[in-house]
């Protein structure tokens, strides 16, 4: 019977889909007119904050990410609002102190986030510990992520044990985050079943269409027991984005996994996002369809194109095949990290250096830090000889990296003080000091002029009530 094992749908159009397809450039103004219809469509959740959107809001769109969150929250009553948090990195590019992590989670939930999806690039759960603890303290839904990757140490048992640990950490659900689209339907069935043996928590499937496998994988995963799927409304689906919402809803219709969403309700949403796709067409990737090299080399699309670009710049594109063959060597020495930001860049750069300058002759600063343990512990031990070459006489750390960072909030509040209009600004300041130095004075000026009743905003009609 439809309804008994209903599958829930999380729409990614407002976060991952535009981050993946149009470089995170969708504005709040673009989003607001369609929110009411999205809220009525029957989605379980809208993923709409975190990831690269925080940085992009300020850097490219001259928008305050906190303001975006509040404006969306005010219009969404039924669907849950979901964000992506990179563990101790939050939405930035380094590890922050524990007090920053706690304050950020507090403010994110305080401003309206219902579900916080937390992951760590190395699957080192120590790096999500503080964020997870604070999400629970704030009373929000804690979703912990398994970053899916292929390697000799990423066995079904290892992933299932991770899920068990996440359950013990208080997770309310578990996401399988397949950032490269490498999880095949058959492997997904095995993975979901293995996890289900260790936990009763709902499983959410997250993938990218890069290899063309994603919607088949979703269907197989749902049959095996996964309860939630991440999809994007069709004008912002496929390619490097998620499977299309409409197709997945149709595929599951009249099965025991019926989503309960009526296709008719998706029609105006689809039409609306078509106009946005047209608006941003210059930013869309040149080639749609499947990248066969991702299937051949089992690395994420972004990593592959970065390596191609790096080699072209160095006039060494003829070495591509050698570099691709060097990737597994580097990855093994680094303890088989999942290939996701930032480890994918590190592995790609080191493989390129090894081929062009000689194996292990040069180590960039980030890779020395990596071998010193400052990113956390990878799934397998570092190769001790390579580690020695990388770090020399420096002593690697073995504790949780966050423990090594002294509290940072107080100083951030002092530094941001001249431009602060709300407490959230101190967080913005500490995560993106360069961008914030430019952005916060503008926010302050706008707020100030509004307070004076001058309505000096460039576009006062931008945010209709
Ligand atoms: Co994604």
Boltz pocket constraint, residues with backbone or C-beta under 6 A from the ligand:
constraints:
  - pocket:
      binder: B
      contacts: [[A, 16], [A, 179], [A, 206], [A, 207], [A, 208]]
      max_distance: 6.0
